[in-house]
Amino acid sequence: MKIDYHKKFYKTFDKLPIKIQEKFYERLRIFSQTPFNAILNNHALTGEYRGYRSIDITGDLRAIFELIDKDTALFIIVDTHSNLYK
C-alpha cells in the first residue's frame, strides 16, 4: 500500500516524542502489509471524521487516514483519542 501524508499530519507528528514516532512507524509497517491486522483496530469513523478511518498507534494515540483508492492511504493527523474526538 502506498502511504502519503497531509501537511497537517507533519505538524502533529513532529511534536510527538521519538519513542512514539518509532511506534507509529512500527504500526505503519504492519498497516502497509496488512491494513486490517487486528492489532491496528482499523475502523471507519463517524461524525466530524465521517469518511475517514483510524488505526491505533498506542493505547491512546490514533492516526486518522483516508483511503484515496484501494492502494493508497493519506494520513491526515495523529493525536490522542481525547484530542481528536472532543
PDB file with one MODEL, atoms N, CA, C and O in Angstrom:
MODEL        1
ATOM      1  N   MET A   1       0.851  -1.183   0.000  1.00  0.00           N
ATOM      2  CA  MET A   1       0.000   0.000   0.000  1.00  0.00           C
ATOM      3  C   MET A   1       0.891   1.239   0.000  1.00  0.00           C
ATOM      4  O   MET A   1       1.882   1.312   0.727  1.00  0.00           O
ATOM      5  N   LYS A   2       0.522   2.201  -0.822  1.00  0.00           N
ATOM      6  CA  LYS A   2       1.254   3.461  -0.881  1.00  0.00           C
ATOM      7  C   LYS A   2       0.747   4.370   0.247  1.00  0.00           C
ATOM      8  O   LYS A   2      -0.456   4.463   0.491  1.00  0.00           O
ATOM      9  N   ILE A   3       1.672   5.025   0.918  1.00  0.00           N
ATOM     10  CA  ILE A   3       1.348   5.907   2.040  1.00  0.00           C
ATOM     11  C   ILE A   3       1.735   7.337   1.689  1.00  0.00           C
ATOM     12  O   ILE A   3       2.858   7.597   1.258  1.00  0.00           O
ATOM     13  N   ASP A   4       0.802   8.257   1.874  1.00  0.00           N
ATOM     14  CA  ASP A   4       1.064   9.684   1.715  1.00  0.00           C
ATOM     15  C   ASP A   4       0.675  10.381   3.016  1.00  0.00           C
ATOM     16  O   ASP A   4      -0.032   9.818   3.851  1.00  0.00           O
ATOM     17  N   TYR A   5       1.148  11.613   3.170  1.00  0.00           N
ATOM     18  CA  TYR A   5       0.883  12.369   4.389  1.00  0.00           C
ATOM     19  C   TYR A   5       0.378  13.765   4.044  1.00  0.00           C
ATOM     20  O   TYR A   5       0.922  14.441   3.171  1.00  0.00           O
ATOM     21  N   HIS A   6      -0.646  14.172   4.729  1.00  0.00           N
ATOM     22  CA  HIS A   6      -1.169  15.530   4.614  1.00  0.00           C
ATOM     23  C   HIS A   6      -0.237  16.458   5.383  1.00  0.00           C
ATOM     24  O   HIS A   6       0.393  16.028   6.349  1.00  0.00           O
ATOM     25  N   LYS A   7      -0.134  17.721   4.975  1.00  0.00           N
ATOM     26  CA  LYS A   7       0.759  18.654   5.681  1.00  0.00           C
ATOM     27  C   LYS A   7       0.350  18.810   7.144  1.00  0.00           C
ATOM     28  O   LYS A   7       1.206  19.057   7.993  1.00  0.00           O
ATOM     29  N   LYS A   8      -0.923  18.672   7.452  1.00  0.00           N
ATOM     30  CA  LYS A   8      -1.405  18.752   8.836  1.00  0.00           C
ATOM     31  C   LYS A   8      -0.837  17.598   9.682  1.00  0.00           C
ATOM     32  O   LYS A   8      -0.611  17.751  10.882  1.00  0.00           O
ATOM     33  N   PHE A   9      -0.615  16.459   9.047  1.00  0.00           N
ATOM     34  CA  PHE A   9      -0.068  15.303   9.748  1.00  0.00           C
ATOM     35  C   PHE A   9       1.305  15.633  10.330  1.00  0.00           C
ATOM     36  O   PHE A   9       1.585  15.321  11.488  1.00  0.00           O
ATOM     37  N   TYR A  10       2.149  16.258   9.533  1.00  0.00           N
ATOM     38  CA  TYR A  10       3.510  16.565   9.984  1.00  0.00           C
ATOM     39  C   TYR A  10       3.514  17.502  11.190  1.00  0.00           C
ATOM     40  O   TYR A  10       4.378  17.383  12.059  1.00  0.00           O
ATOM     41  N   LYS A  11       2.571  18.420  11.251  1.00  0.00           N
ATOM     42  CA  LYS A  11       2.502  19.359  12.378  1.00  0.00           C
ATOM     43  C   LYS A  11       2.278  18.628  13.696  1.00  0.00           C
ATOM     44  O   LYS A  11       2.874  18.984  14.712  1.00  0.00           O
ATOM     45  N   THR A  12       1.431  17.616  13.684  1.00  0.00           N
ATOM     46  CA  THR A  12       1.173  16.877  14.920  1.00  0.00           C
ATOM     47  C   THR A  12       2.245  15.816  15.170  1.00  0.00           C
ATOM     48  O   THR A  12       2.650  15.596  16.311  1.00  0.00           O
ATOM     49  N   PHE A  13       2.702  15.163  14.106  1.00  0.00           N
ATOM     50  CA  PHE A  13       3.686  14.096  14.247  1.00  0.00           C
ATOM     51  C   PHE A  13       5.002  14.615  14.794  1.00  0.00           C
ATOM     52  O   PHE A  13       5.611  13.977  15.653  1.00  0.00           O
ATOM     53  N   ASP A  14       5.446  15.757  14.309  1.00  0.00           N
ATOM     54  CA  ASP A  14       6.734  16.309  14.734  1.00  0.00           C
ATOM     55  C   ASP A  14       6.773  16.670  16.218  1.00  0.00           C
ATOM     56  O   ASP A  14       7.856  16.784  16.791  1.00  0.00           O
ATOM     57  N   LYS A  15       5.628  16.851  16.841  1.00  0.00           N
ATOM     58  CA  LYS A  15       5.554  17.191  18.262  1.00  0.00           C
ATOM     59  C   LYS A  15       5.598  15.961  19.167  1.00  0.00           C
ATOM     60  O   LYS A  15       5.734  16.090  20.383  1.00  0.00           O
ATOM     61  N   LEU A  16       5.485  14.779  18.581  1.00  0.00           N
ATOM     62  CA  LEU A  16       5.481  13.547  19.371  1.00  0.00           C
ATOM     63  C   LEU A  16       6.891  13.177  19.821  1.00  0.00           C
ATOM     64  O   LEU A  16       7.863  13.458  19.120  1.00  0.00           O
ATOM     65  N   PRO A  17       7.003  12.548  20.993  1.00  0.00           N
ATOM     66  CA  PRO A  17       8.319  12.044  21.427  1.00  0.00           C
ATOM     67  C   PRO A  17       8.856  11.015  20.428  1.00  0.00           C
ATOM     68  O   PRO A  17       8.083  10.333  19.755  1.00  0.00           O
ATOM     69  N   ILE A  18      10.155  10.910  20.340  1.00  0.00           N
ATOM     70  CA  ILE A  18      10.812  10.000  19.398  1.00  0.00           C
ATOM     71  C   ILE A  18      10.309   8.563  19.560  1.00  0.00           C
ATOM     72  O   ILE A  18      10.071   7.883  18.562  1.00  0.00           O
ATOM     73  N   LYS A  19      10.144   8.093  20.792  1.00  0.00           N
ATOM     74  CA  LYS A  19       9.693   6.717  21.006  1.00  0.00           C
ATOM     75  C   LYS A  19       8.297   6.487  20.422  1.00  0.00           C
ATOM     76  O   LYS A  19       8.004   5.406  19.911  1.00  0.00           O
ATOM     77  N   ILE A  20       7.454   7.490  20.499  1.00  0.00           N
ATOM     78  CA  ILE A  20       6.110   7.381  19.948  1.00  0.00           C
ATOM     79  C   ILE A  20       6.168   7.435  18.417  1.00  0.00           C
ATOM     80  O   ILE A  20       5.418   6.735  17.738  1.00  0.00           O
ATOM     81  N   GLN A  21       7.056   8.265  17.886  1.00  0.00           N
ATOM     82  CA  GLN A  21       7.236   8.306  16.430  1.00  0.00           C
ATOM     83  C   GLN A  21       7.700   6.937  15.922  1.00  0.00           C
ATOM     84  O   GLN A  21       7.240   6.469  14.880  1.00  0.00           O
ATOM     85  N   GLU A  22       8.602   6.305  16.655  1.00  0.00           N
ATOM     86  CA  GLU A  22       9.080   4.978  16.286  1.00  0.00           C
ATOM     87  C   GLU A  22       7.936   3.968  16.327  1.00  0.00           C
ATOM     88  O   GLU A  22       7.850   3.092  15.466  1.00  0.00           O
ATOM     89  N   LYS A  23       7.064   4.087  17.318  1.00  0.00           N
ATOM     90  CA  LYS A  23       5.900   3.205  17.430  1.00  0.00           C
ATOM     91  C   LYS A  23       4.974   3.402  16.223  1.00  0.00           C
ATOM     92  O   LYS A  23       4.420   2.437  15.697  1.00  0.00           O
ATOM     93  N   PHE A  24       4.813   4.653  15.792  1.00  0.00           N
ATOM     94  CA  PHE A  24       3.998   4.915  14.606  1.00  0.00           C
ATOM     95  C   PHE A  24       4.569   4.175  13.399  1.00  0.00           C
ATOM     96  O   PHE A  24       3.833   3.508  12.672  1.00  0.00           O
ATOM     97  N   TYR A  25       5.876   4.291  13.187  1.00  0.00           N
ATOM     98  CA  TYR A  25       6.495   3.629  12.032  1.00  0.00           C
ATOM     99  C   TYR A  25       6.381   2.108  12.129  1.00  0.00           C
ATOM    100  O   TYR A  25       6.241   1.430  11.111  1.00  0.00           O
ATOM    101  N   GLU A  26       6.438   1.577  13.335  1.00  0.00           N
ATOM    102  CA  GLU A  26       6.243   0.140  13.537  1.00  0.00           C
ATOM    103  C   GLU A  26       4.834  -0.260  13.087  1.00  0.00           C
ATOM    104  O   GLU A  26       4.656  -1.243  12.368  1.00  0.00           O
ATOM    105  N   ARG A  27       3.839   0.515  13.521  1.00  0.00           N
ATOM    106  CA  ARG A  27       2.454   0.225  13.146  1.00  0.00           C
ATOM    107  C   ARG A  27       2.238   0.462  11.650  1.00  0.00           C
ATOM    108  O   ARG A  27       1.451  -0.242  11.018  1.00  0.00           O
ATOM    109  N   LEU A  28       2.916   1.425  11.097  1.00  0.00           N
ATOM    110  CA  LEU A  28       2.793   1.718   9.674  1.00  0.00           C
ATOM    111  C   LEU A  28       3.307   0.553   8.827  1.00  0.00           C
ATOM    112  O   LEU A  28       2.736   0.245   7.781  1.00  0.00           O
ATOM    113  N   ARG A  29       4.384  -0.091   9.278  1.00  0.00           N
ATOM    114  CA  ARG A  29       4.894  -1.270   8.574  1.00  0.00           C
ATOM    115  C   ARG A  29       3.839  -2.373   8.554  1.00  0.00           C
ATOM    116  O   ARG A  29       3.624  -3.026   7.532  1.00  0.00           O
ATOM    117  N   ILE A  30       3.187  -2.570   9.696  1.00  0.00           N
ATOM    118  CA  ILE A  30       2.109  -3.565   9.768  1.00  0.00           C
ATOM    119  C   ILE A  30       0.977  -3.157   8.825  1.00  0.00           C
ATOM    120  O   ILE A  30       0.475  -3.976   8.056  1.00  0.00           O
ATOM    121  N   PHE A  31       0.581  -1.886   8.893  1.00  0.00           N
ATOM    122  CA  PHE A  31      -0.507  -1.375   8.071  1.00  0.00           C
ATOM    123  C   PHE A  31      -0.219  -1.546   6.579  1.00  0.00           C
ATOM    124  O   PHE A  31      -1.105  -1.941   5.821  1.00  0.00           O
ATOM    125  N   SER A  32       0.993  -1.257   6.157  1.00  0.00           N
ATOM    126  CA  SER A  32       1.318  -1.335   4.727  1.00  0.00           C
ATOM    127  C   SER A  32       1.276  -2.773   4.211  1.00  0.00           C
ATOM    128  O   SER A  32       1.035  -3.000   3.025  1.00  0.00           O
ATOM    129  N   GLN A  33       1.510  -3.746   5.098  1.00  0.00           N
ATOM    130  CA  GLN A  33       1.466  -5.150   4.699  1.00  0.00           C
ATOM    131  C   GLN A  33       0.078  -5.756   4.871  1.00  0.00           C
ATOM    132  O   GLN A  33      -0.387  -6.519   4.024  1.00  0.00           O
ATOM    133  N   THR A  34      -0.583  -5.406   5.986  1.00  0.00           N
ATOM    134  CA  THR A  34      -1.895  -5.968   6.320  1.00  0.00           C
ATOM    135  C   THR A  34      -2.736  -4.873   6.956  1.00  0.00           C
ATOM    136  O   THR A  34      -2.764  -4.762   8.182  1.00  0.00           O
ATOM    137  N   PRO A  35      -3.426  -4.054   6.154  1.00  0.00           N
ATOM    138  CA  PRO A  35      -4.150  -2.900   6.687  1.00  0.00           C
ATOM    139  C   PRO A  35      -5.204  -3.227   7.762  1.00  0.00           C
ATOM    140  O   PRO A  35      -5.522  -2.385   8.601  1.00  0.00           O
ATOM    141  N   PHE A  36      -5.733  -4.438   7.727  1.00  0.00           N
ATOM    142  CA  PHE A  36      -6.775  -4.782   8.691  1.00  0.00           C
ATOM    143  C   PHE A  36      -6.284  -5.761   9.754  1.00  0.00           C
ATOM    144  O   PHE A  36      -7.073  -6.523  10.314  1.00  0.00           O
ATOM    145  N   ASN A  37      -4.985  -5.738  10.030  1.00  0.00           N
ATOM    146  CA  ASN A  37      -4.430  -6.535  11.118  1.00  0.00           C
ATOM    147  C   ASN A  37      -5.140  -6.145  12.412  1.00  0.00           C
ATOM    148  O   ASN A  37      -5.332  -4.958  12.676  1.00  0.00           O
ATOM    149  N   ALA A  38      -5.527  -7.115  13.208  1.00  0.00           N
ATOM    150  CA  ALA A  38      -6.303  -6.873  14.430  1.00  0.00           C
ATOM    151  C   ALA A  38      -5.608  -5.908  15.393  1.00  0.00           C
ATOM    152  O   ALA A  38      -6.284  -5.149  16.087  1.00  0.00           O
ATOM    153  N   ILE A  39      -4.287  -5.919  15.450  1.00  0.00           N
ATOM    154  CA  ILE A  39      -3.557  -5.049  16.378  1.00  0.00           C
ATOM    155  C   ILE A  39      -3.790  -3.568  16.070  1.00  0.00           C
ATOM    156  O   ILE A  39      -3.658  -2.722  16.954  1.00  0.00           O
ATOM    157  N   LEU A  40      -4.137  -3.253  14.821  1.00  0.00           N
ATOM    158  CA  LEU A  40      -4.332  -1.865  14.417  1.00  0.00           C
ATOM    159  C   LEU A  40      -5.721  -1.319  14.767  1.00  0.00           C
ATOM    160  O   LEU A  40      -5.905  -0.107  14.878  1.00  0.00           O
ATOM    161  N   ASN A  41      -6.679  -2.204  14.938  1.00  0.00           N
ATOM    162  CA  ASN A  41      -8.064  -1.787  15.189  1.00  0.00           C
ATOM    163  C   ASN A  41      -8.524  -0.788  14.120  1.00  0.00           C
ATOM    164  O   ASN A  41      -9.113   0.246  14.435  1.00  0.00           O
ATOM    165  N   ASN A  42      -8.251  -1.108  12.872  1.00  0.00           N
ATOM    166  CA  ASN A  42      -8.611  -0.257  11.736  1.00  0.00           C
ATOM    167  C   ASN A  42     -10.134  -0.200  11.643  1.00  0.00           C
ATOM    168  O   ASN A  42     -10.795  -1.223  11.464  1.00  0.00           O
ATOM    169  N   HIS A  43     -10.684   1.015  11.767  1.00  0.00           N
ATOM    170  CA  HIS A  43     -12.138   1.146  11.730  1.00  0.00           C
ATOM    171  C   HIS A  43     -12.568   2.479  11.126  1.00  0.00           C
ATOM    172  O   HIS A  43     -11.841   3.471  11.170  1.00  0.00           O
ATOM    173  N   ALA A  44     -13.772   2.468  10.561  1.00  0.00           N
ATOM    174  CA  ALA A  44     -14.353   3.670   9.970  1.00  0.00           C
ATOM    175  C   ALA A  44     -14.805   4.615  11.082  1.00  0.00           C
ATOM    176  O   ALA A  44     -15.195   4.185  12.167  1.00  0.00           O
ATOM    177  N   LEU A  45     -14.743   5.909  10.783  1.00  0.00           N
ATOM    178  CA  LEU A  45     -15.126   6.928  11.755  1.00  0.00           C
ATOM    179  C   LEU A  45     -16.460   7.560  11.369  1.00  0.00           C
ATOM    180  O   LEU A  45     -16.903   7.478  10.224  1.00  0.00           O
ATOM    181  N   THR A  46     -17.082   8.190  12.354  1.00  0.00           N
ATOM    182  CA  THR A  46     -18.346   8.888  12.140  1.00  0.00           C
ATOM    183  C   THR A  46     -18.196  10.325  12.616  1.00  0.00           C
ATOM    184  O   THR A  46     -17.129  10.732  13.075  1.00  0.00           O
ATOM    185  N   GLY A  47     -19.257  11.072  12.504  1.00  0.00           N
ATOM    186  CA  GLY A  47     -19.247  12.449  12.995  1.00  0.00           C
ATOM    187  C   GLY A  47     -18.324  13.328  12.177  1.00  0.00           C
ATOM    188  O   GLY A  47     -18.327  13.281  10.947  1.00  0.00           O
ATOM    189  N   GLU A  48     -17.530  14.132  12.876  1.00  0.00           N
ATOM    190  CA  GLU A  48     -16.614  15.084  12.235  1.00  0.00           C
ATOM    191  C   GLU A  48     -15.676  14.412  11.235  1.00  0.00           C
ATOM    192  O   GLU A  48     -15.307  15.011  10.225  1.00  0.00           O
ATOM    193  N   TYR A  49     -15.294  13.172  11.517  1.00  0.00           N
ATOM    194  CA  TYR A  49     -14.343  12.449  10.674  1.00  0.00           C
ATOM    195  C   TYR A  49     -15.016  11.408   9.780  1.00  0.00           C
ATOM    196  O   TYR A  49     -14.374  10.445   9.361  1.00  0.00           O
ATOM    197  N   ARG A  50     -16.287  11.593   9.489  1.00  0.00           N
ATOM    198  CA  ARG A  50     -17.005  10.670   8.607  1.00  0.00           C
ATOM    199  C   ARG A  50     -16.260  10.581   7.266  1.00  0.00           C
ATOM    200  O   ARG A  50     -15.848  11.596   6.704  1.00  0.00           O
ATOM    201  N   GLY A  51     -16.098   9.359   6.772  1.00  0.00           N
ATOM    202  CA  GLY A  51     -15.378   9.136   5.524  1.00  0.00           C
ATOM    203  C   GLY A  51     -13.902   8.812   5.725  1.00  0.00           C
ATOM    204  O   GLY A  51     -13.207   8.445   4.778  1.00  0.00           O
ATOM    205  N   TYR A  52     -13.425   8.949   6.965  1.00  0.00           N
ATOM    206  CA  TYR A  52     -12.041   8.631   7.306  1.00  0.00           C
ATOM    207  C   TYR A  52     -11.999   7.339   8.107  1.00  0.00           C
ATOM    208  O   TYR A  52     -13.029   6.807   8.521  1.00  0.00           O
ATOM    209  N   ARG A  53     -10.796   6.854   8.311  1.00  0.00           N
ATOM    210  CA  ARG A  53     -10.580   5.656   9.117  1.00  0.00           C
ATOM    211  C   ARG A  53      -9.512   5.958  10.158  1.00  0.00           C
ATOM    212  O   ARG A  53      -8.792   6.950  10.049  1.00  0.00           O
ATOM    213  N   SER A  54      -9.415   5.105  11.159  1.00  0.00           N
ATOM    214  CA  SER A  54      -8.454   5.297  12.238  1.00  0.00           C
ATOM    215  C   SER A  54      -7.749   3.987  12.542  1.00  0.00           C
ATOM    216  O   SER A  54      -8.341   2.911  12.450  1.00  0.00           O
ATOM    217  N   ILE A  55      -6.471   4.089  12.908  1.00  0.00           N
ATOM    218  CA  ILE A  55      -5.739   2.940  13.442  1.00  0.00           C
ATOM    219  C   ILE A  55      -5.145   3.338  14.787  1.00  0.00           C
ATOM    220  O   ILE A  55      -4.851   4.508  15.032  1.00  0.00           O
ATOM    221  N   ASP A  56      -4.977   2.353  15.643  1.00  0.00           N
ATOM    222  CA  ASP A  56      -4.369   2.566  16.956  1.00  0.00           C
ATOM    223  C   ASP A  56      -2.852   2.528  16.825  1.00  0.00           C
ATOM    224  O   ASP A  56      -2.287   1.636  16.193  1.00  0.00           O
ATOM    225  N   ILE A  57      -2.208   3.516  17.435  1.00  0.00           N
ATOM    226  CA  ILE A  57      -0.746   3.545  17.480  1.00  0.00           C
ATOM    227  C   ILE A  57      -0.279   3.067  18.846  1.00  0.00           C
ATOM    228  O   ILE A  57       0.582   2.193  18.949  1.00  0.00           O
ATOM    229  N   THR A  58      -0.854   3.644  19.891  1.00  0.00           N
ATOM    230  CA  THR A  58      -0.633   3.191  21.271  1.00  0.00           C
ATOM    231  C   THR A  58      -2.017   3.094  21.906  1.00  0.00           C
ATOM    232  O   THR A  58      -3.030   3.222  21.218  1.00  0.00           O
ATOM    233  N   GLY A  59      -2.057   2.872  23.202  1.00  0.00           N
ATOM    234  CA  GLY A  59      -3.337   2.787  23.893  1.00  0.00           C
ATOM    235  C   GLY A  59      -4.211   4.008  23.685  1.00  0.00           C
ATOM    236  O   GLY A  59      -5.430   3.875  23.579  1.00  0.00           O
ATOM    237  N   ASP A  60      -3.624   5.194  23.623  1.00  0.00           N
ATOM    238  CA  ASP A  60      -4.399   6.420  23.500  1.00  0.00           C
ATOM    239  C   ASP A  60      -4.152   7.184  22.198  1.00  0.00           C
ATOM    240  O   ASP A  60      -4.902   8.104  21.873  1.00  0.00           O
ATOM    241  N   LEU A  61      -3.129   6.821  21.465  1.00  0.00           N
ATOM    242  CA  LEU A  61      -2.775   7.567  20.255  1.00  0.00           C
ATOM    243  C   LEU A  61      -3.406   6.939  19.023  1.00  0.00           C
ATOM    244  O   LEU A  61      -3.361   5.722  18.840  1.00  0.00           O
ATOM    245  N   ARG A  62      -4.005   7.793  18.169  1.00  0.00           N
ATOM    246  CA  ARG A  62      -4.667   7.335  16.962  1.00  0.00           C
ATOM    247  C   ARG A  62      -4.102   8.064  15.746  1.00  0.00           C
ATOM    248  O   ARG A  62      -3.687   9.220  15.837  1.00  0.00           O
ATOM    249  N   ALA A  63      -4.092   7.383  14.623  1.00  0.00           N
ATOM    250  CA  ALA A  63      -3.734   8.000  13.341  1.00  0.00           C
ATOM    251  C   ALA A  63      -4.962   7.920  12.448  1.00  0.00           C
ATOM    252  O   ALA A  63      -5.512   6.842  12.223  1.00  0.00           O
ATOM    253  N   ILE A  64      -5.381   9.067  11.944  1.00  0.00           N
ATOM    254  CA  ILE A  64      -6.550   9.133  11.081  1.00  0.00           C
ATOM    255  C   ILE A  64      -6.078   9.256   9.641  1.00  0.00           C
ATOM    256  O   ILE A  64      -5.175  10.033   9.328  1.00  0.00           O
ATOM    257  N   PHE A  65      -6.705   8.475   8.775  1.00  0.00           N
ATOM    258  CA  PHE A  65      -6.317   8.466   7.376  1.00  0.00           C
ATOM    259  C   PHE A  65      -7.540   8.339   6.485  1.00  0.00           C
ATOM    260  O   PHE A  65      -8.638   7.999   6.926  1.00  0.00           O
ATOM    261  N   GLU A  66      -7.303   8.625   5.217  1.00  0.00           N
ATOM    262  CA  GLU A  66      -8.342   8.497   4.200  1.00  0.00           C
ATOM    263  C   GLU A  66      -7.832   7.536   3.136  1.00  0.00           C
ATOM    264  O   GLU A  66      -6.688   7.639   2.691  1.00  0.00           O
ATOM    265  N   LEU A  67      -8.679   6.610   2.734  1.00  0.00           N
ATOM    266  CA  LEU A  67      -8.314   5.744   1.620  1.00  0.00           C
ATOM    267  C   LEU A  67      -8.600   6.488   0.327  1.00  0.00           C
ATOM    268  O   LEU A  67      -9.754   6.774   0.006  1.00  0.00           O
ATOM    269  N   ILE A  68      -7.553   6.795  -0.407  1.00  0.00           N
ATOM    270  CA  ILE A  68      -7.677   7.519  -1.668  1.00  0.00           C
ATOM    271  C   ILE A  68      -8.171   6.562  -2.750  1.00  0.00           C
ATOM    272  O   ILE A  68      -9.051   6.900  -3.542  1.00  0.00           O
ATOM    273  N   ASP A  69      -7.600   5.386  -2.771  1.00  0.00           N
ATOM    274  CA  ASP A  69      -8.066   4.286  -3.615  1.00  0.00           C
ATOM    275  C   ASP A  69      -7.650   3.000  -2.916  1.00  0.00           C
ATOM    276  O   ASP A  69      -7.145   3.047  -1.794  1.00  0.00           O
ATOM    277  N   LYS A  70      -7.850   1.869  -3.548  1.00  0.00           N
ATOM    278  CA  LYS A  70      -7.579   0.596  -2.861  1.00  0.00           C
ATOM    279  C   LYS A  70      -6.107   0.396  -2.512  1.00  0.00           C
ATOM    280  O   LYS A  70      -5.782  -0.465  -1.695  1.00  0.00           O
ATOM    281  N   ASP A  71      -5.215   1.176  -3.118  1.00  0.00           N
ATOM    282  CA  ASP A  71      -3.778   1.002  -2.882  1.00  0.00           C
ATOM    283  C   ASP A  71      -3.095   2.215  -2.262  1.00  0.00           C
ATOM    284  O   ASP A  71      -1.871   2.217  -2.125  1.00  0.00           O
ATOM    285  N   THR A  72      -3.848   3.248  -1.881  1.00  0.00           N
ATOM    286  CA  THR A  72      -3.240   4.475  -1.363  1.00  0.00           C
ATOM    287  C   THR A  72      -3.986   4.988  -0.138  1.00  0.00           C
ATOM    288  O   THR A  72      -5.208   5.130  -0.153  1.00  0.00           O
ATOM    289  N   ALA A  73      -3.233   5.265   0.922  1.00  0.00           N
ATOM    290  CA  ALA A  73      -3.791   5.848   2.145  1.00  0.00           C
ATOM    291  C   ALA A  73      -3.113   7.194   2.389  1.00  0.00           C
ATOM    292  O   ALA A  73      -1.892   7.319   2.292  1.00  0.00           O
ATOM    293  N   LEU A  74      -3.926   8.193   2.707  1.00  0.00           N
ATOM    294  CA  LEU A  74      -3.426   9.530   3.025  1.00  0.00           C
ATOM    295  C   LEU A  74      -3.625   9.756   4.518  1.00  0.00           C
ATOM    296  O   LEU A  74      -4.758   9.878   4.983  1.00  0.00           O
ATOM    297  N   PHE A  75      -2.525   9.814   5.272  1.00  0.00           N
ATOM    298  CA  PHE A  75      -2.617  10.045   6.701  1.00  0.00           C
ATOM    299  C   PHE A  75      -2.810  11.535   6.956  1.00  0.00           C
ATOM    300  O   PHE A  75      -2.042  12.366   6.472  1.00  0.00           O
ATOM    301  N   ILE A  76      -3.850  11.858   7.723  1.00  0.00           N
ATOM    302  CA  ILE A  76      -4.292  13.230   7.934  1.00  0.00           C
ATOM    303  C   ILE A  76      -3.740  13.824   9.221  1.00  0.00           C
ATOM    304  O   ILE A  76      -3.233  14.946   9.224  1.00  0.00           O
ATOM    305  N   ILE A  77      -3.837  13.074  10.313  1.00  0.00           N
ATOM    306  CA  ILE A  77      -3.448  13.596  11.626  1.00  0.00           C
ATOM    307  C   ILE A  77      -3.147  12.428  12.557  1.00  0.00           C
ATOM    308  O   ILE A  77      -3.674  11.329  12.386  1.00  0.00           O
ATOM    309  N   VAL A  78      -2.311  12.675  13.522  1.00  0.00           N
ATOM    310  CA  VAL A  78      -2.045  11.710  14.584  1.00  0.00           C
ATOM    311  C   VAL A  78      -2.120  12.476  15.896  1.00  0.00           C
ATOM    312  O   VAL A  78      -1.482  13.516  16.060  1.00  0.00           O
ATOM    313  N   ASP A  79      -2.904  11.951  16.827  1.00  0.00           N
ATOM    314  CA  ASP A  79      -3.090  12.644  18.107  1.00  0.00           C
ATOM    315  C   ASP A  79      -3.754  11.683  19.096  1.00  0.00           C
ATOM    316  O   ASP A  79      -4.097  10.552  18.750  1.00  0.00           O
ATOM    317  N   THR A  80      -3.923  12.150  20.317  1.00  0.00           N
ATOM    318  CA  THR A  80      -4.573  11.323  21.326  1.00  0.00           C
ATOM    319  C   THR A  80      -6.068  11.229  21.041  1.00  0.00           C
ATOM    320  O   THR A  80      -6.656  12.098  20.398  1.00  0.00           O
ATOM    321  N   HIS A  81      -6.648  10.173  21.529  1.00  0.00           N
ATOM    322  CA  HIS A  81      -8.073   9.944  21.346  1.00  0.00           C
ATOM    323  C   HIS A  81      -8.877  11.122  21.873  1.00  0.00           C
ATOM    324  O   HIS A  81      -9.807  11.580  21.208  1.00  0.00           O
ATOM    325  N   SER A  82      -8.537  11.618  23.054  1.00  0.00           N
ATOM    326  CA  SER A  82      -9.296  12.703  23.659  1.00  0.00           C
ATOM    327  C   SER A  82      -9.175  14.017  22.885  1.00  0.00           C
ATOM    328  O   SER A  82     -10.132  14.790  22.840  1.00  0.00           O
ATOM    329  N   ASN A  83      -8.023  14.280  22.279  1.00  0.00           N
ATOM    330  CA  ASN A  83      -7.855  15.492  21.480  1.00  0.00           C
ATOM    331  C   ASN A  83      -8.607  15.406  20.140  1.00  0.00           C
ATOM    332  O   ASN A  83      -9.127  16.406  19.645  1.00  0.00           O
ATOM    333  N   LEU A  84      -8.653  14.223  19.578  1.00  0.00           N
ATOM    334  CA  LEU A  84      -9.283  14.064  18.278  1.00  0.00           C
ATOM    335  C   LEU A  84     -10.812  14.093  18.358  1.00  0.00           C
ATOM    336  O   LEU A  84     -11.483  14.639  17.482  1.00  0.00           O
ATOM    337  N   TYR A  85     -11.343  13.499  19.421  1.00  0.00           N
ATOM    338  CA  TYR A  85     -12.792  13.314  19.485  1.00  0.00           C
ATOM    339  C   TYR A  85     -13.415  14.160  20.581  1.00  0.00           C
ATOM    340  O   TYR A  85     -14.145  13.645  21.428  1.00  0.00           O
ATOM    341  N   LYS A  86     -13.135  15.438  20.568  1.00  0.00           N
ATOM    342  CA  LYS A  86     -13.678  16.362  21.574  1.00  0.00           C
ATOM    343  C   LYS A  86     -15.141  16.619  21.301  1.00  0.00           C
ATOM    344  O   LYS A  86     -15.783  17.370  22.035  1.00  0.00           O
TER     345      LYS A  86
ENDMDL
END
